Amino acid sequence: ESQAEDAYNCLKDAFKDDLIKNIEYKRDVGIIAVVGAGMIGTPGVA
């Protein structure tokens, strides 16, 4: 499996398991925000 296929499969599984809600693409901007269980309603980390 190529790295791209591996990454795609990980993302696909994460969406299916409701671990990822949304991915947006903005040129020249990179932000990753992670909110874990128990953090709902609190400020996330970006």
N, C-alpha and C positions, 0 to 999 in steps of 0.2 A: 504494500500500500504506500502511495506517495504521501508526503507531509500534507499536501492540500486535501487529499481524500481523508486522511486521519482527522484533520481539523474539521472538515465538513461533517464527518460522522459524529464527532464529539458535540458540535453545535446542534446537529439534528436531534441527538439524544437529549441534550440539555433543554431544548424547546419542548420536546415530547414529555419530559419529566417536570415541566413547568419551572425549571431553574432559571431560564432566560425568558424575559418578557418581550424585549424589543432590541433591535439592532438598527442604528441609523448611521449613515455614512456622511461625513462632512469633510470636504477636501482640506488637507493640511491641519486637521484637528484630531487629536487622539485623547479620548477620555474613556476610562472604564469605571463604572460605578457598580459596587457590589453591596447588596443588602442580603443578609442572611436571616434565617429563621430567628425570631426573637428580636430582630431589629425593626420590624414593621412599625411604622409610625415615628421612628427616630431618624435623625439625620444620617444619611449614608456616607460612604467614603468615596471620593472621586480623585 
